[in-house]
């Protein structure tokens, strides 16, 4: 590691206590998608105290913000460090977004203090509602990222990865409509919407036998009727449909739709499928950038691992379709502590997670340094963006 990179690491080591305090505060004040008002206020005020200019409510999203060093003029290359800070309902920070926000803040502070002689500009982008809300998609649509060339973040994981394939995701609300009747006195006059839903649910379960191994379909029943002695004239369920490529996602959703419509017709009912925006894209990977991520991980003493199978979906993938994105993973615990659980949330306070937070901030800052320092990296990333995946 050269002297400039060693200085970056030393600087972030000096910030470790403050960064962990940020992570702990977010852990203790969890807020779900688009409700992160206190987190947005807390993080933007922290950045103000550190000499950044902040703009809250960017893109018309109340709990989003942008923080830029005072006096820094817009210039290219322009880099965005992405901060996530929303929590999961009833679980808290079971996806470790408290660590993500703190790490991106650490990288932003290091860049402000040590990147003065490098070309370009940077900012910390506070991006809410990753969990189910697709906050980054709304920000993309409003042009928040149009003047940036590169975005990067780290995510806590069970492995050390330069990046990870993710699944495209369609979120869909399905409603079934029948005819109500007295369930005992005149059942023949009814058309049972709940029966249609149950038949659709079972057809979807059978569909899984013919799905590709990395595809996913899963959901919940949100309404099944109002009284047991009244045949339900309305029933509803909410589902996620996921696949690893856009074409596979479209094909799987068509088959999913057929399961629903066929079940509705069989019960003498009708159904509607209402796609809930935003839909999420599969992640586009950037091999050139990830090679530098790997080198920086190894320089920090982290063993880089390889994981081919995709897991989950993220709105960062939508951003990866319009600009180069690094979405690095750092191990915080073993696989026996599943993500999206209270145990994983509790683990974000552990010594291993604290070390991962510091390493995550270093990986972001070191990779941004590489990007700013080497024009050939920037050109290769542009070529990767144009490539067909």
N, C-alpha and C positions, 0 to 999 in steps of 0.2 A: 504493500500500500504506500503510495507516494505521500509526501508531506501535506499536500493540500487535502487529501482525503483523510489523513490522520487527524488534521485539524478539525475537520467536520465531525469526526467521531468523538474527539475530545470535547468539542463544543456541546454535542448532544448529551454526552455523559454528564456534563455540568447542568443540563436541564432536566435530568431524569426525575428528580424529586417533584418538580413542578408538573411535569407531564403525568406522573402517576397520580398527583392530586387532582388533575383534571379528569382522569379516567375514573377515579374513585367518586368524584362529585357526580359524574354522569351515572355511574352505577347506583348511587343513592337517590337519584332524581330521575327515574326512567319515565320517558314520555313516548307515546306511540306515534305512528305516522301522521304528519301534519299537525300534531299537537305539541311539538317540541319547542314551545314558546320560551320556557325557562332555559332550556339548553342553548337555544339560539342566542338569547340575551347574554347568558353566562359566557359563552365562547366568544361572541363578538366583543363583549366588554374586556375580556382577557386580552384579545388582540389589540384593542385600543390602548390598553395599558402598556403594551409592548411596542407601541409606536406605529401601529397600522391604522389606516383609514378603513372604516367598515361601512358597508351598504347592506342594510337589512331589507328583506322582502323582495329580493331580486327576482326577476321573471314573473312577478305577480304571485309568488309563493311566500306566504307570510313567514314561514320558519326557515327560509333559505337566506344565506348571506354571502357576501364576498369581502375579503380582507386583503388589502394591498399595502405594501410599505409606503409610508408618507413620502411624497416627493418622487416616487418611481413613475416614470412616464411609460406609456404603452410602447412596447417594442417587441420585435420578433427576433429569435424564437420566444414564444410565450407559453409558460408552463402553469398548469393548475394542479395544486395538491388537493385531493378530494377528501373531505371530512364527512363521515356519516355519524349520526348520533341518535337515531330513533331506536326505540326498544320494542320488545315483543309484548303483546297483550298477556297479562297474568304471569309472565315469565321474567320480564326485565331484560337486561342486556345479555340474553342467551345467544346472541350472535356476535358479541364482542365489539359492538360499534363504539363503545366507550374507549376501547383501545385504538380503534381506527382514527377517531377524531384527535386523540392526544398525539398519536404518531405523526399525523399530517401537520399538526401545529408545531411539533418539534422540528420537522423538516423545513417548514416555512421560516421558523426563527433562525435556523442554521443558514438557510439561503440568504436571508436578509443581512445577516452579519458577516458572511464569508464569500458571497458571490459578487461583490461589487465590481470586480474586474472582468466579469464575464458578460457577453452580449445578451440582450433580451430582457425579459421581465417575467414576473411570476405572481401568483396570488393563491390564497387559501380559499377554496370554494366550499361553503357549507351546504351540503346536499341532503335534505331531509327525506324521510319516507321511502327508504330503500325497501323496507319490509312491507311488500304488498301495495305500496302507493306509487311506485315508479317516479319518485321525485326528480331524478335526473332527466327522465324523458320530458317532463313538463319544462324543465330548464332548457333542454335542447330545443324544444319547439318554440320557446320564447327568445332564442338567440343568445342565451347567456354565454355559451361556449364558442361563439362564432369567431372570436378574435384570439382563441388559444390554438396552439399547435400540438400540444401533448398534455396528457393528464395521467396522474399516477396515484396509487393508494396501496396500502397493505391491508390484509385481512387475517385475523387469527384463524388457525386451522389445526388439524392433527398432523400435518406434514409441512416441510419446508419446500415450497414450490415457487418457481419463477412466474407461474400463471396457471390457470386451470380452465379447461373447457367447461362451459355452462350450457344449460338447456334453454332454448327458446320457450316462452310460456304464454299461453292464452288463458285469461281468467274469464269464466263465462257463468252467467246466472241463467238457470233453466227453470222455466215456469210451466206447469201443466194446468190445463183448464178443462173442467168437466161440468157436471150438473149435480147440484145438491138434492138430496131427498132424505126422508126418514129411513135410517138404516134398518129398522125393524118393520115398520108399517108398510113401506113402499120402496124397498131396495131396487126393484126393477125399473123404477123411474129415474134412478141416479146414474151418473157416469163418474166413476171414482178416480179423481185426479191423483190420489195417493197410490192407488194400484198402478196407474201409469208410471208414476215416479219410481216405485219399487221395481217394476219390470225394466225400466231404463237402467236403474242402478245395477241390476243383475246382468243385463246385457253388456254394460260397461265392464263389469267384473269378468265376464267371459271374453270380452275383447282383449283383455290383458294377455291372454294365452297366445295371441297372434301378434302382439306388439314386439318391436325390437327391444333388446335387453336394456338399452339406455333410455328408452321412452318412459314417460310416467303419466298416469291419469289418476287423480285423487280428488275427493271432495267431501262435502257434508250436506245433510238435509237441513234446510233452513226453515221450512214450514211443511207440516204434514196434516193440517186440518185444525179444527177448533173444538170439536166435541166428538166422543166416540159414537154417539147415536145419530150423527149427521154425516152422510156420505160427503167427503170433502169435494168441493168444486174447485179448489185451488191447492196446489202443492208446489214446492220449490226446492231447488238445491243449487249449491255453488261449487264449481269445479275448477281445477287447474289442469290444463292439458299441456304436456311438455315434450319436446323432442330436440335432437341435437343439431338439426339443420332446418332452415326455413321451409324447404320443400317437404321434408318429413313431417314437420309440424302441421303444414296445411293438409297433408294427406290424412294424418291421424285425426285432426279435428273434423274432417269430413266424415270419417267413419264413426267418430263419437256422436256427431249430429244425427247420423242415421240410426244409431241405437236409441236416441231420445225420440225422434219422430216415429220410428217404427213401434216403440212401446206405447206411445200416445195413441196411435191409430188402433192398436190392438185392444186398448181399453175404451175405445169410443171417445177419446178426448183429443185435444190438440195441445201442442207445446210451442213455446218460443224460446230461442236462444239469444241472449243479449250479452255480447262481448263487452267486458268491463275494461275500459282503457286505464293505463296503457298496457299493450302487449309488450313482452320482453323478447329481445333478439338473443340468439346464441352469441357467445363471446367470440370476437375476432382476435386471434393471437398475433403477436409481433415478434418473430424469432430474433431479429437483430437486437431489439431492446432487451429481450429476455436473456440473451447471452450476457449482456452487461449486468443484468440483475443477478444472474448466476455467479458471475465473477465477484460481485460485491458481497453476496451471501457467503461465498467461500472465504473471502478475505476477512469476514467477521467470525469465521470458525463454524459456520452452519453447514451441515451436510445437505446438499441439494438433492431432493428426491423427485421421482417421476410418477405421476398419476394420470393415466390416460382416461379413465372413466369420468364422465361429467357428473357433477353433483350440484343440484339446485340451479337457481336462476338469479340474475342480478340486473338492475338497471344500468350498471356500469357497462354491460355488454352493448346496450344501445349506443352509448357514447363511443365504444370501440368501433362502431360502424361509420362514424363520421370523423374520427381523429385517432391517432395512435394512443393506446392506453396500456399502462402496466397495472396489473392487479395481482401483486405478489402475495404469497401466503407464508406465514411464519408459525411454526408449531408452538402451541401453548399448553397442550395436554395430549394424552393418549386417546385412542378411539373409544375406550370404555367410558369416556365422558362425552356423550353425544352433543352436537351443536343444537341450538334451539331448545335448551333445557335449563332449568334453574341451576343445575349443577355446573353447567358451562358458564352461566352468568357468575356464579360464586367463584369459579376458577379464575375469572379476570382479575381477581384481587391477589392471586398467588404470586410467589416469587418467580415462577416460570413465565407467567404472563407479563410481569413487570420487565423481565429481561427481553421478552419478545416485543414489547412495546418500544423499548429503547432500540433494539435491533431493527424493528420496522421503520422507525424514524430515520435511522442511519441508512437503510437500504433506499428509502425514498430520496433522501438528500444526495447520496452518492450517485444514484442513477440519474437524477436531475443534473448533477455536476457533469457527468459523462455527456449527457445530451447537450448541455450548453457549450461544452468544451470542444466537441468534435462535430464539424459540419457533415462529415460522412455518415455519422449515425443518424442525423436528422434526415438526410437524403434517403438512406436505406429504409427508415421508418415510413417515409412518404411512399416509397415503392411497395412496401408491405401493405400499406393501406389500400393501394390500387389492385393488389393481387386478389385473385379469386380463391376463396377458402372452401 
